[in-house]
Amino acid sequence: MDGSPGPRFTEHNSLARRAFLGRSAQGVGAVALASLAAPGLAEAAPLRGVLEIPPLPQRAKRVIWLSMAGGPSHLETFDHKPKLAELHGQPMPESMTKGQQLAQLQGQKLVCFGPQHPFSKMGPTGTEICSLFPHIGSVLGDICLIRSMTTEAINHDPAHMFMNTGSQIAGRPSMGAWVTYGLGSEAADLPGFVVLTSLGRGGQNQPIAARQWSSGFLPSRYQGVQLRSKGDPVLYLGNPAGITRPRQGADIAAISALNAQHDALTGDSEIATRIAQYEMAFAMQASVPELMDTRGESDMSLELYGCQPGDGSFASNCLLARRLAERGVRFIQLYHKDWDHHGGVKDGVKLKAEEIDRACMALITDLKHRGMLDSTLVVWAGEFGRTPMSQGGNGRDHHNKAMSVWLAGGGIRGGLVHGASDDLGYAAVENVCTVHDLHATMLHCLGIRHDAFSVKFQGLDAKLTGVEGARVLQDILT
């Protein structure tokens, strides 16, 4: 000993040390790190939400959102308009369109363009939908079809933003982030919010920006995680040659310990997120390969979906969505691209129907067979509809005054048609619904009061459903 004084512990250092030890006792420290270094000593904890007990009865525990990117035509899918067929080729009534916002048809001659495929009566109530969708027609008894949905945006990116976040302004949390922020997840080794994308044979590979599943101003641990549906689901998920899982676990443990010490000093929520993301990435090295390995699926199951697992198709992603739901993932979003039919809407919708019709039916049927449909809310929607006027002679422009969406499962009345558009499918006129209404209804099914679920942001109480006055669609609930 040289007689010099030892290290001095100031009050600040002492508090920081106590905070670090306290956090360690809560799982970020010794126990959690030991479980990483030697897997099996302790199990990773699922992502927690801020609502420990949902304030409302929870009809649905999870959401599978089927996003038809590009804007499906309601006039070739789910909204039967025989009057439009009668007026095919005639001028569109000016009383409907004068002074109205249009995307690319502004200032052009507007001509009625009749439905390009016949409609047929399907389901237990004989609901008329496009004959291209017989498989969806076979499960209409489980579906609530909304024919009066509207949106505010008329171009793709802001329309996706509005459908996903309730705002056309980038930077707001997505629906999936809000849900996982509120309810957390039941999956310990998978993200609470997972995104899958697929591209059909039409080839219109419009980009879907990652901000569509952003956490916005919520902690980034609640953002969506995209899994690639073809090839390696997550890049760099495997270890380099010579790196064993115990060795990597020790590295993660050391990194997490340093991050936890920094977190104790600063209280920065993003550091806690970083710790959680390192741990989740480590867990996913085991869970994701098991998720993607569908060899345990029966031949009957694969036949139901009509897919080859791992082929990157919408059908394959629907099968993965069911597997994710089984594993406790809270919010699963599937994007299927190539619905933007400014031209060739007849052939384009036919291709899309071939790609999604059987898979949508299979997902509902499979969930129902496994006893999961009652606790899973399935939503099918694009970002807007299409005009009843022609574009380029054989296509349809973007349209925000009328569109069709459907819901099934947790808390939703099946076999129901809600709302209506006018005789030409131009504008919703009966039980008009907004995107905010849709979000409010989804949150209600999940046990969340939309009008009380908010986060203070820039001095305001920010909500998914905005401040315009959303309403829960009580008529469509069980």
Sequence and secondary structure as in RCSB ss.txt:
>XXXX:A:sequence
MDGSPGPRFTEHNSLARRAFLGRSAQGVGAVALASLAAPGLAEAAPLRGVLEIPPLPQRAKRVIWLSMAGGPSHL
ETFDHKPKLAELHGQPMPESMTKGQQLAQLQGQKLVCFGPQHPFSKMGPTGTEICSLFPHIGSVLGDICLIRSMT
TEAINHDPAHMFMNTGSQIAGRPSMGAWVTYGLGSEAADLPGFVVLTSLGRGGQNQPIAARQWSSGFLPSRYQGV
QLRSKGDPVLYLGNPAGITRPRQGADIAAISALNAQHDALTGDSEIATRIAQYEMAFAMQASVPELMDTRGESDM
SLELYGCQPGDGSFASNCLLARRLAERGVRFIQLYHKDWDHHGGVKDGVKLKAEEIDRACMALITDLKHRGMLDS
TLVVWAGEFGRTPMSQGGNGRDHHNKAMSVWLAGGGIRGGLVHGASDDLGYAAVENVCTVHDLHATMLHCLGIRH
DAFSVKFQGLDAKLTGVEGARVLQDILT
>XXXX:A:secstr
  S       HHHHHHHHHHHHHIIIIISHHHHHHHHSTTSS       S SS SS  S SEEEEEEETT   GG
GTT   HHHHHTTTSB  HHHHTT   SS TTS  BB   SS EEEETTTTEEEETT HHHHHTGGGEEEEEEE 
 S  SHHHHHHHHHHSSSSTTS  HHHHHHHHH  S SSS SEEEEEE  TT       GGGG  TTS GGGS E
E  SSS SSTT S  TT  HHHHHHHHHHHHHHHHHHHHHH  HHHHHHHHHHHHHHHHHHHHHHHH  TTS HH
HHHHHT  TTS  HHHHHHHHHHHHHTT SEEEEEE     SS HHHHHHHHHHHHHHHHHHHHHHHHHTT GGG
EEEEEEES EEEEEEETTTEEEEESS EEEEEEETTB TTEEE EE TTSSSEEES B HHHHHHHHHHHTT  T
TT  EEETTEEE TT SS     GGGB 
